Amino acid sequence: MVNKLKDMIETPNIDTWFICRNEDNTVIHYFFIAANQEMATGQPIVEEYTNEADWIERLKELGITPE
């Protein structure tokens, strides 16, 4: 799922992996949030994944290999 919101705050009820980025991909933040933990970002584009493999595949598409 991709959202285009600024200053987003979210508390997912399931484990979720996020990719938050700006329009031209010069700023990309990626991270995992356990269920019922708060996530906040100021980036305009937010991608949410409930499957880690899908998240890793998308990061590879963006040229990122997570550690």
N, C-alpha and C positions, 0 to 999 in steps of 0.2 A: 504494500500500500504506500502511495506517495501522497503526502500532504504539502500544500504550499501555504504555510502560515508563519508569521513572524512572532517571536517571543512565545513559543509554544511551551506549555507545561502539561505533562501527561503522567498518569499513574496507571500503567497497564496492569490488568489482573492476571496476566500470564507472563512467563519469561519472554522477553522480547529483545531482539538485536536491532540496533538503529544505525542508520547512515544519515547524517545531517550535513547539508552542503549548501553552498551558494549557487547562484544561477550559472556561473561559468566554471564551476568545479575547482576554483583556486583555493577554496577553504572546504575541507572535508573532515568531519568528525565522525568516528564510528565507535560503538560501544555496546555493551550488554547491560540490561537492567533486569534484575530479578523481579518476579511478580510482586505487585503492590509497593514498589519503590517509585519515587518520583523522578521524572526526567524533565529537564528544561533545556531549551536551545533558542538561540537567537537567529539561527540559520533559516532561510526561507523555504528550503526544501527538506522534508523529513520522509525517509523511507523506513518502514517498519517490517520486520521479519520475525515470524514465530518459529522458524526453522533455521538453525545455524548454518546448514549446508547452503541454503539459498542465499543467506547473507554473505557467506564467504565467496560464492560465485559472483555476486554483484560487486563485491569489493575488487575481485580480480578484473572485472570489466572496467572498473575505474582505475586500474593500474596499481592497486594496493594489495599487499600480502600481509594479512594480520599476523602478529607475533603470538 
